[in-house]
Amino acid sequence: MNLFFKVTAVLLLATASLFSASAESQKTALTLQPGILSCEYISNPLGLETATPRFSWTLAASARNQMQQAYEILVSDNLKDAQSGKGNMWQPGKINSDQSLHVTYAGKPLKSFKRYYWRIRVYNQDGISSPWSKPVWFETAMLNPGDWTAQWIGDGSPQFEKDEDFYQEDPSPLFRKQFRASKKPASARLYISGHGYYEAYINGEKVGDHVLDPGWTSRGKQALYSVYDVTPLIRKGNNTTGVMLGNGFYNPLPLRLFGAHDIRRAQETGRPCLKAEIHITYTDGTTEKIITDESWMTAPGPIIRNSVYLGEHYDATKEVANWNTNSPAQTLAGWKKAVLTTGPTGKLSVQMQPPVRITKVLQPIGVKEVKPGTFVFDMGQNFAGVARIKVQGPAGKQITLKYGEDVYKDGSLNFMTAVTGQIKRGNGGPGAPQIAWQEDSYILKGSGVEIWSPRFTFHSFRYVEVTGWPGTPTLDAIEGLRMNADLEQNGTFSCSNPLFNKINDIAQWTFLSNVFSVQSDCPAREKLGYGGDIVGTAETFIYNYDMANFYKKAIQDFRNDQRANGGFTETAPYVGIADHGQGGGTGPLGWQLAYPFMLKQLYDFYGDRQVIEEGYPAFRSQMDFLKTQTTDYLFYKDIGDHEALGPKPDALTAALFYYHHAILIAEFAEILGKSSDAADYKKLAETIKAAVNQKYAADTTGKYDNGTQSAQIFALYYDMPDTKQQPKVFTKLEEAFAAKDWHLSTGIFATKMMFDVLRRQDQNEMAYRIANQRGFPGWGHMVANGATTLWETWAYSDNTYSQNHPMFGSIVEWYYRSLLGINSAGAAFQKIIIKPQPAGDLTWAKGSYQSVRGDISSSWQIEDNGFKLDVQIPANCRAEIWLPLEGKGFSSKGKKLERVNKDITFLRKEPGYAVYEVGSGEYSF
C-alpha cells in the first residue's frame, strides 16, 4: 500500500455568545475565548476549605494556532460587581502569562460560608482580548477549625465487647429535629458528617443524590463531611430534618479477612454518629443555624443489621411512619434524646472527590427457578451496586437476596468468587458465618406494592438468587442499581477490531465497579485500596475519567496511614495487611510506590505542582526509611509482579521499584527547586542502577535475572541496559514471548510496562499480536469465556479469585497511547504528541481524551489510497504529529518532506515517520 500524502485544513467556525457587541469583540470571538472554568477541578464547587483556591480554564478557539499571551481575572463577593467587571476581592489586572491552570487566589481573605464570583478574559498571541466569561462561583465551607458549632451525637447504645455479639440484630439509628424558619429562606446549606454512612432528609425529601456517603478514610486522622444546597427543601414555618445512619467502615463487623485481618483492630472505629449544621440565610440578610446537639431525638430504625461486606437486613414492619416529616400523625413514642459522643478523632475535612451515586439501572435478561422456591435472576452484566425489588405480599414475609458473579452448570448461584476475605471454612472469627457471602433480606410490611433497595452496603454481582418470594417473581420484579463514584468520562475509544472494543467495554464496567471513594481491588471480597493495583492502572483510569480529586483523596489516604518508620502501607486506608512489607505495617515496595506514583500522575496529567509540594515531606521520610532497609542498595523481599505465570523475579522487581522511588523523588526535588536533594537522589538512583546491573545482568547475553517476560520488561522499562546491550535485552524479550507462543506470562506490573516498552521501541505489531490473542492467557480468553468484567487472574476461577478486578486493565491505556497515539510531551499536555501506531489488521481507530487544557482527538483510517489522520489540538497547546511513512506497506515514494503551509511545519524524519508541528485547531492528514 502506498501512502497517499496530503495535508488539508479543516476549520469549523462556531458561533459564540458575546458580552460586547463591539467590532473588536466580534472579531476576537472567532479566535480565542474562555471555555470551561473550574475551581479546584470542580465547576461551581459548593464547599471549599482552602483560603487560596486555584482557578483553571480551558480555551475555545475556532481559528488555528491560538495561544494565550495574557489573562485577566477578577473575584467578587457579589454577583452584581462581578457582572459589572469589578473584582472587590481580587483583580490583579492584566497578567502576561500563558498559564491557564491552577492560578492561585491572592486577594483579600475569604470568609467561611460565603459564595464568591469570578470570571476571566484572555488575550491571544496578537494581544487581542476575548470577551469576559460569564461569572461562575465557588463557595467556602469551614475555613477555620472553630467554624463547627455542632456536636457529635449518637443514640447512646454501648459498643459490643465480644466479637460474636456484633452479629446480632443492631438497628441503625434514626435522628430527627424539628425547627422553625421564621422567614422565607433565601439560601440554606446542610453541612453533614454521618458515620459510617448517612442518609439525610428534610420534610420527608431525601437530601441530594449521594449514596454511601461520606467516603472511607482513616478516621483517626481524617473524617469527611459533605455540603448540600437545601434551599428548595426548607419552607417558612415548621420543618423537620431526619437522618438515618449506617455502619459503613466506621463500625464494621470484626470479620477476619483471610482468617487474620480485622479492620476494627487496624482502624479507629465507633458507634454510628452524626454531626450536622443547617445554615439558613433569609431574604433580609439575617441568619439562623440548626445544629446537632442533645435536643435531637433518636429511635431505632427498620434496618436491623447492615454491613458493607455481609449485606443489609431490613424489617419494613418496624418502619416509623413520617419520622422525617412534619406530619401531625407523627408519634414520638419510643423516641429519646440523642446523646453527645466523641465521634471520629481525625480532622473533619470537606469531601472533594466525586460522590458515589446510582449511575445506571439494569434490567435482568432472564430468571430461572433452579429448585422449588429458589429463583436466579441474570442481570446480563457483572457490576457493583445492589438490587432493587418490587413486591407485594403478606406482612412478616421475608425475602432473601443472595449475590454472586457466576452460576454453576445447573443455573444455581455460585457466590464463591465474591465471598468476603475468603471466609469459607468458619475462619472469620467468633460469631462470623461459616461462609461470608453477600446477602440482603427484606421483611414485608404487607401494605400493597413495596419497593426497596439496601442503603448501606454494596455488592459485586451478575446473578441474584431470590428465596422467600410470595408466589413466582416476574422478570420486572428486580432491577440492578449500579453504584460508583460519579466520575466524569474523559476518554472515548473505538476501532475496527471487535475484540478490542469488547475488552474496552468490560474494562469500563470493571473500572466503575471499583471506585467507591477508594480505588479497590474488587467490590466484593475485599473492597480495599491496594497500592499496587493503582500503580498498574492509574494512567488507564486517568485516560478514561477525571481522576484529579479522586487521586488527591487517595494520596491523602496513604499519607494518613504512613507508618511511624516512614514507610507506606499496602492498602489505604490501612486494614492490617502488610504482605512482604518492610516491617512496622509497611507494604511491599510495588504497593508503597502508589504514593509517589500518584503524585507523578497528577503532575503529568493535570500540571498540579501543589500536590508535589504538599507530598514531598512524606515522600522524603519514606525514602529515609527505605535507605535503611537495603542490602548494598538492593531489596530482596517483595510480592513482585503480582499474578504473573511461572517463576517471578521478585528480588529484581523489588530493586527496580526502589529505583523508581529514587528517580521520582529526584524529579520532584528538581521541580521544587531543591537542587541539593535532586543531586543526592540522582546519585542514589545511579548507584541503584549500577547495583542492579551488576547483580542481575552480569553476563552480556541480554538476559536479566531469570529471563522471563517480566524480568526483561522490567529491565527495559527502567532503562537498565546501556545502548549497546539494549538490543540484546530486547531480543531476549522476543524469545520469551515466542516461547509462550506470543501469549503473556506477565503480572499486573509487567503487563502495563510491556505496552510502554513496545511503544517506545516502535514495536506495536508485537503488542498487537499479543493483545489480540484469543487463547489462554489473555484478554481474548476472558471474553471467549463470557467475562463481562475483567478477572483477577489470567485463568478463569469459579471459587477463589474475583471476576471483577481492574488490575489487568492497562490494555486500555495502550489503546490511547499507541493505537490513538495521544501522549503528553510536557506537564498537562501543553505539548502534545500524536503518534498513532497502526498494527495488525486494524483499518481504523478513533477516540479522544478530554485533558485539563481541552479535548484532544485522534482518528485514523487506512483507505485504498493511503492513510488518513484527523486530529484536534486544544488552544494554548502545540503538538507534534507523527505520520507513519514506512512499515505496514507505507512508503513516501521519495516525496520531499518540507513545510507544507503556514499552519503545518515539517520538523524532521524519524525511522518510519515524518514529524510535523502544528498549533491548536483541527487538521486532516
Summary of the structure (lengths in Angstrom):
residues: 925
radius of gyration: 29.0
end to end distance: 16.5
largest distance: 91.7
contacts: 3373
relative contact order: 0.10
helix: 24%
strand: 30%
